[in-house]
């Protein structure tokens, strides 16, 4: 189970934090491994480096449960309300939960608008 995290460069502390999180508590190994690989591939396409992804997913392991389509929508919405992709990437590295806030809630509370 932890082989995928070791291969990607997670520390023992980060690996345990993720594995013990609620986000992973209900997933079987095959789904978990596929999600980890998929999310790393997704963020690599946006030019995040591995250290950035490790930090983001350790801070917010629920990112592994989000579909690529959902994350695409979040990037597009933040871009649409005026942030450049560089700004969105920078903000998401500092506060990865930014990518887990629903579109409706971002619009409803005027977050970042």
QUIZIRA-V71851 format. One record per pair of residues at least 4 apart in sequence whose C-alpha atoms are under 6 Angstrom apart, sorted by the first residue. I is the first residue (numbers start at 1). J is the second residue. D is the distance in whole Angstrom. If there is no record, write none. Layout:
((I/J/D) (I/J/D))
//
This chain:
((5/10/5) (6/10/6) (10/14/6) (10/15/6) (14/58/6) (16/20/6) (18/61/6) (19/24/6) (23/62/5) (27/32/6) (34/38/6) (35/64/6) (36/64/6) (43/48/6) (44/48/5) (53/57/6) (54/58/6) (56/93/6) (56/96/5) (57/61/5) (68/72/6) (74/99/6) (76/80/6) (78/83/6) (79/83/5) (79/84/6) (83/87/6) (91/95/6) (92/96/4) (92/98/6) (104/108/6) (105/109/6) (106/110/6) (106/111/5))
//
